[in-house]
Amino acid sequence: MLKRAIDLVAAGTGLLLLAPLLMLVAMLIKLDSAGPIFFRQERIGRRFRPFLIYKFRTMVKQAPQLGLAITVGQDARITRMGRLLRRTKIDELPQLINVLKGEMSLVGPRPEVPEYVAAFRQQYEEILSMRPGITDLASLKFIDEASLLARARDPERTYRECVLPQKLALARKYVKEHSFKMDALLMARTVCGLFRRS
């Protein structure tokens, strides 16, 4: 209950304080390329309930038809504005809406697409006992995931066989050890990491 109360207060306050920035970003996305402001994608949430995750759109409108489901290196589908949003992680801010709706938490295992959840169903039985989050241990370890995958001969296979199993192990560690202190530390490390990237 305390975790949920903190999520509600922090997400609501964050959206209010960041409203000018969010409106500016929305305007710049529309000026930069054709397409919607938001990118919405199905992810699997707590107790395997699907939901639509919100992000600012960082790719061209027809991106799903032009390449992989994962993003690799300097992906040609990423727009000029999208590169800035991804580098600073500002594209993730609309997920505060998911937090308000109760689909996500500020801190928790990152939600995955149905395909990968189905492939690792047994591990997700434990992981999805709690709400997925905007940041977690894996988000910090793989903060530059696209560059890592760009060096792989087969990026999708590398993600499925090497990166995702590590993310799952970190997610299970969080589920077992999470606490208010741990959440506060992860949030602080996330904010510090974003300032360094900016």
C-alpha positions in Angstrom: 0.0 0.0 0.0 2.8 2.4 0.8 4.6 1.7 -2.5 1.4 2.4 -4.4 0.7 5.6 -2.4 4.3 6.8 -3.2 3.8 5.9 -6.9 0.5 7.9 -7.1 1.9 11.0 -5.4 5.2 11.0 -7.3 3.6 10.3 -10.7 0.9 12.9 -10.3 3.4 15.5 -9.0 5.9 14.6 -11.8 3.3 15.0 -14.5 2.2 18.4 -13.1 5.8 19.7 -12.8 6.9 18.3 -16.1 3.8 19.5 -18.1 5.6 22.4 -19.9 8.4 20.0 -20.9 6.0 17.4 -22.1 4.0 19.9 -24.2 7.3 21.2 -25.7 8.4 17.7 -26.6 5.0 16.8 -28.1 5.2 19.9 -30.3 8.8 19.1 -31.4 7.9 15.5 -32.3 5.0 16.8 -34.6 7.3 19.3 -36.2 10.1 16.8 -36.7 8.2 14.0 -38.5 4.8 12.7 -39.5 3.0 10.5 -37.1 1.4 10.4 -33.6 3.1 12.0 -30.6 2.9 8.8 -28.5 4.1 5.3 -29.2 1.9 2.6 -27.7 2.9 -1.0 -27.4 1.4 -4.0 -25.7 3.3 -5.2 -22.7 2.5 -7.8 -20.1 1.9 -6.5 -16.6 1.1 -7.8 -13.1 -0.5 -11.3 -13.1 0.0 -11.5 -16.9 -2.5 -8.8 -17.6 -1.7 -7.0 -20.9 -1.6 -3.3 -21.1 -0.5 -0.5 -23.5 2.8 1.2 -22.5 3.2 4.9 -23.3 6.3 6.5 -24.7 7.0 9.5 -26.8 7.4 8.4 -30.4 11.1 8.2 -31.4 10.8 6.4 -34.7 9.3 7.0 -38.1 5.6 6.2 -38.3 6.0 3.0 -40.3 8.9 1.6 -38.1 7.3 -1.7 -37.2 7.2 -2.7 -40.9 10.8 -1.6 -41.5 12.8 -3.7 -39.0 13.3 -5.7 -35.8 11.2 -5.3 -32.7 14.3 -4.4 -30.8 16.4 -1.2 -31.5 20.0 -1.7 -32.5 22.7 1.0 -32.5 22.1 4.0 -34.8 18.8 2.5 -36.1 17.9 4.3 -39.3 14.2 4.3 -38.2 14.9 6.7 -35.3 14.0 10.3 -36.1 16.3 13.3 -35.3 14.2 14.3 -32.3 14.0 10.6 -31.4 17.8 10.4 -30.9 17.7 13.2 -28.4 14.7 11.7 -26.5 16.4 8.3 -26.4 19.7 9.6 -25.2 18.1 11.5 -22.4 15.4 8.9 -21.7 12.8 11.7 -22.0 10.8 9.3 -24.3 10.0 7.2 -21.1 8.3 10.0 -19.2 4.8 9.3 -20.5 5.0 6.0 -18.5 4.0 8.2 -15.5 0.5 7.9 -17.0 0.8 4.1 -16.7 1.8 4.5 -13.1 -1.3 6.6 -12.4 -3.5 4.0 -14.0 -2.0 1.3 -11.8 -0.4 -0.6 -14.6 3.1 0.2 -13.6 5.2 1.4 -10.6 8.1 3.8 -10.5 10.4 1.0 -9.6 9.9 -2.6 -10.6 10.9 -5.2 -13.3 10.7 -3.7 -16.8 7.6 -5.0 -18.7 8.3 -7.1 -21.8 6.4 -7.8 -25.0 4.1 -10.9 -25.1 6.5 -12.8 -27.3 9.4 -12.8 -24.7 7.1 -13.3 -21.7 5.7 -16.5 -23.4 9.2 -17.7 -24.1 10.2 -17.4 -20.4 6.8 -18.0 -18.8 8.2 -19.9 -15.8 10.5 -17.1 -14.7 7.8 -14.5 -15.2 5.4 -16.4 -12.9 7.5 -14.9 -10.0 8.5 -11.6 -11.6 4.9 -10.6 -12.5 3.7 -11.1 -9.0 4.3 -7.4 -8.7 3.7 -4.4 -11.0 6.4 -3.7 -13.6 8.3 -0.5 -13.3 9.8 2.5 -15.2 13.3 1.6 -13.8 15.0 -1.3 -12.2 18.3 -3.0 -11.7 18.4 -4.2 -15.4 17.5 -0.7 -16.7 20.7 0.6 -15.0 22.9 -2.3 -16.2 21.7 -2.1 -19.8 21.2 1.7 -20.0 23.0 1.6 -23.4 21.4 -1.6 -24.7 21.1 -0.5 -28.3 24.8 0.1 -28.6 25.5 -3.3 -27.0 23.2 -5.1 -29.5 24.8 -3.2 -32.4 28.0 -5.1 -31.8 26.3 -8.5 -32.1 26.3 -10.5 -35.2 22.6 -11.5 -34.6 21.1 -8.8 -32.3 17.7 -10.5 -31.8 19.3 -13.8 -30.9 21.8 -12.0 -28.6 18.9 -10.3 -26.8 16.9 -13.4 -26.4 19.8 -15.7 -25.3 22.2 -13.4 -23.5 20.6 -10.0 -22.5 17.1 -11.1 -21.5 18.2 -14.0 -19.2 20.4 -11.4 -17.3 17.4 -9.1 -17.1 15.3 -11.8 -15.7 17.8 -12.7 -13.1 18.0 -9.1 -12.0 14.2 -8.8 -12.0 13.9 -11.9 -9.7 16.6 -10.5 -7.4 14.5 -7.3 -7.1 11.3 -9.2 -6.4 13.0 -11.0 -3.6 14.9 -8.1 -2.1 12.8 -5.0 -2.8 12.3 -2.4 -0.1 11.7 1.3 0.3 15.4 1.9 0.7 16.2 -0.1 -2.4 13.6 1.8 -4.5 14.9 5.1 -3.3 18.5 4.1 -4.3 17.4 2.9 -7.7 15.5 6.1 -8.4 18.5 8.2 -7.3 20.9 6.1 -9.5 18.5 6.4 -12.4 18.3 10.2 -12.1 22.0 10.6 -11.8 22.6 8.4 -14.8 20.2 10.5 -16.9 22.0 13.7 -16.0 25.4 12.1 -17.0 23.9 11.0 -20.3 22.4 14.5 -20.9 
